[in-house]
């Protein structure tokens, strides 16, 4: 579900103001991704003026990737199914996206803004900071999560 792509990163005029986060709204969307009884696999958190708010959420990772444009910054919370022939499990990741055309001031602020997001998004296996669209590929993210996850028994199955 897309809330408002029109508002993606409308904070350029408010760069010097302290960033806030709508914790309640963001937590609600975060919990949708964590909930095993929903099909929701990802959520984005965007800037609306100087406030971080839920941007969108959905089931298809490609929908998430389509929001990561070269002139915006956003945070993504993504569920990826990993595992091997013996077991499957959900792994979660926090993705900080900074498009190549994001201003220097906005880039500088994103690390402090991320602490606000981490007040809501607290449980994830691996964190990514990405500005190259190739690093958004689902297979790349999945492989990195596998590496972070420890034992891999795939090689034993023939």
Order of alpha helices (4+ residues) and beta strands (2+ residues): beta-alpha-beta-beta-alpha-beta-beta-alpha-beta-alpha
